[in-house]
Every structure is written in structure tokens, then in C-alpha cells.
Amino acid sequence: MSDVPFDDGNCFACGPENPIGMHLLFERASDGEEVVARATLAPQYQGWRGIAHGGIVMALLDEAMAHAAGFAGHRGVTATVSVRFRKPVPLEEPIEVRGRVAWQRRNVLGVEGKIFDSGGKLLAHAQGSFVSRGRLDAAADRRNPQMQAQSS
């Protein structure tokens, strides 16, 4: 197995090929500093009635941080995550998931993720660190910007 992470489209959070995944699609936010995905969580992601399971919330935050690292040009893997659950994340209601890179030192990136409800209220926040395992163009997969340009 290579040290460079490879995206084969089966990621639980963002993979279009994963039949039970969340199929998140992250884009660069209008401010250019963050990535953003909009989602409505299905009932199968339930913890307590009507709210998302905490592990699903953490997956959303982790994915936002990973995509922030990706938009900064890195293939990162999670090293640490600290989550603050502020309010329950609802099921079957629109939410917004945001991520950004706060700092970088050599191959370590400080990242943040946030989840907001449709009214802009902060529901959950995470801070973490990612270790860069190479540039996005280090593998010929769907995350490689050169591969995306060829498929357009």
C-alpha cells in the first residue's frame, strides 16, 4: 500500500460510488478561505430521534477539514480532532458544513470544521490537525485537479 492516500470514489462521506454514503460535495466558499457543502441528512443517520448520531456529526466535520486540506493542495489524513457539540444536528433539514485551514507548519495543517443550521446557527465545531501525505497531484484519482480538468 502506498503512503499517498488514493480516492477511489468510495469514501463514506463524499464518495459518489458508495451506496450507503452521504455523497457530500464540497466547493470553495465565496470568501475563498473555506470549503462548503450543503446537505440534508437522511433518517438512517439517526442517533436519538430526529437528530444525527454524534459519529455522523464527527464524520461531517472530519470531511470538511479533509476537503479544506485538499483545496489547499494537500492529501491529508487526520491526526487529531477535538469536537464541541453545541446543539443537536437535525435530520431531514438543510445544514451547511464548512471547513478551513487555519495554519500550516511543514507537513502538518491545523484545520477547522463547522456545521450550521439553515438559519446560520452554529451546531458543532471541530479543530484538528492533518498530516499531509503529498500534493493532490501525487495520485491519478478523482481528487487530482489535473484529472478533473481532463474529465470536464
N, C-alpha and C positions, 0 to 999 in steps of 0.2 A: 504494500500500500504506500502511496506517495505521501509526502508531508504536505503537499499542496491540496487543500480541500477542492473537491470536484462537485459541481452542481449538476446532477442528472435529472432534475425536474421532479424528484420525489420528496422534497422537503415537506414535512408535515404542515408548516406554517405557510409557505409560499409556493410550493411545487404544484405546477399545473397538472402533473401526471398522477398525483396522489389522490386516490378516490375518496379517502376519508379526511383529507386535509382542509385547511381553511382558505387556501387559494388567495392569500393576500397579495396585492400588487402595490409595491412601493414606488413612489415617484418623488422627484425633487420638489420640495415645497417652494412656494413663490418667493420666499425670503432667500433661497439658495443655500441656507445654512442647515436645513433639516430635510429629512425624508418624511413622507406622509403616506398612509394607507387608510382607506375608509372601509369599514366592514359592518356587517350585521351578523352577530353570532347566532348560529342555529341552536335549537334545543339540545342536541347531543353533546354540547359543551358545558352542560349544566353542572353546578356544584349543588348549592341549595336552590330551592325552587325559584326560577326566574332570574337567577344570577349565574355568571360564569364561574366555573371551577377555578380556584386560585392557581393551579398549574397551567391552565389555559391562559390566564392573565399574564403569568410569568413568561409563557411562550410568546405571547404577543409582544411583550416588552423586549425580550431577548431578540426576537426577529427584527424589531425596529432598530435596535442597536447594531445588529449584524448588517442590516442594509445601510445604515449610516456609515459604517466602516467601508462597505462596498462602494458607496457613492464617493467616498474619499479615496478610492482606488485600491483598497486592500481586501484580500481574502482573509477574514479573521475568524478566530474561534474564541468562544467565551472562556475567560479565565476566572472572573469573579462577577457576581451580581448581588446587589442589595436592593430589595423591593420594599416600597411603602404603599400599602393598600389604604387608600383614603376613603373611598366609597365603593359599594358593590358595582361591578361591571355588568350591565343588563344584557340579557339575551333578547334577540329579536327586536332590537332598537339600534339605530345607527350609532357607531362610535368612530372616533378618529385615533389612529395610532401614529405617534411621531417619534423620530429618533435623530440624534445628532452626535457628532464627535466633539467633545469638549476640549481635548488636548491630545498630544502625541509626543512620546519620548521613545526614540529609536523604533522598535517594532511593537511597542505597546500603545494602544489607544484607549483613552478614557472616553466612555460613551454614556449616553443618557437615553432613556425611553420614557414616553408618557402616553397615557390613554385618557381621552376626553369624551364626555357625552356629547349629544347633539347640541346642547346649549353652551358648550365650551367649558364645562366644569371638569376640573382635574379629578380623575377617578383612581389612578395608580401612577406611580413614578418609580423608575429604577435608575441606578447608577451602576456602572460596571467597568470592567477592563477587558479588552480583547487583545489577543496576540496575533499580529499579522503573520501569516504563513506565506506571504508572497503577494504580488500585484494581481489585479483582476485579470490581466492578460497572460498570466502564468499557466492557464489551462484553457483548452479549446472547448468550453462549455457555454451554457446559456447566459452566464453572468459576464462573460468576456465581451467588452464593448465592441471589439472588432468582429466577433461572431454575430452580435446583434445587428451591426451595420450591414453585414452580408445577407442576413435573412430579411432585411427590410425591402 
